[in-house]
């Protein structure tokens, strides 16, 4: 029985493209960074929502991972938190 599930799992994992894996890694990383800065600064979801002019439900989506952040949203959140969320290599 376990072998059947292992095979199904392997098949499903094989369907995930490298681009999807990379996208998930980036979005999850950004969400984790936002969460870490919020905790460090003692900022709640409700507070961040007010600071950015968004609903708390939107902040929950941001922190849930797998959100397709725009550069504008990253900049907005960075400004609200007073910190760079993403560093660009030069």
ZIZI-V961223 format. One record per residue. N is the residue number from 0. SS is DSSP state (~ for helix, > for strand, _ for the rest). Layout:
N/SS + N/SS
This chain:
0/_ + 1/~ + 2/~ + 3/~ + 4/~ + 5/~ + 6/~ + 7/~ + 8/~ + 9/~ + 10/~ + 11/~ + 12/~ + 13/~ + 14/_ + 15/_ + 16/_ + 17/~ + 18/~ + 19/~ + 20/~ + 21/~ + 22/~ + 23/~ + 24/~ + 25/~ + 26/~ + 27/~ + 28/~ + 29/~ + 30/~ + 31/~ + 32/~ + 33/~ + 34/~ + 35/~ + 36/~ + 37/~ + 38/~ + 39/~ + 40/~ + 41/_ + 42/_ + 43/_ + 44/~ + 45/~ + 46/~ + 47/~ + 48/~ + 49/~ + 50/~ + 51/~ + 52/_ + 53/_ + 54/_ + 55/~ + 56/~ + 57/~ + 58/~ + 59/~ + 60/~ + 61/~ + 62/~ + 63/_ + 64/_ + 65/_ + 66/_ + 67/_ + 68/_ + 69/_ + 70/~ + 71/~ + 72/~ + 73/~ + 74/~ + 75/~ + 76/~ + 77/~ + 78/~ + 79/~ + 80/~ + 81/_ + 82/_ + 83/_ + 84/_ + 85/_ + 86/_ + 87/_ + 88/_ + 89/_
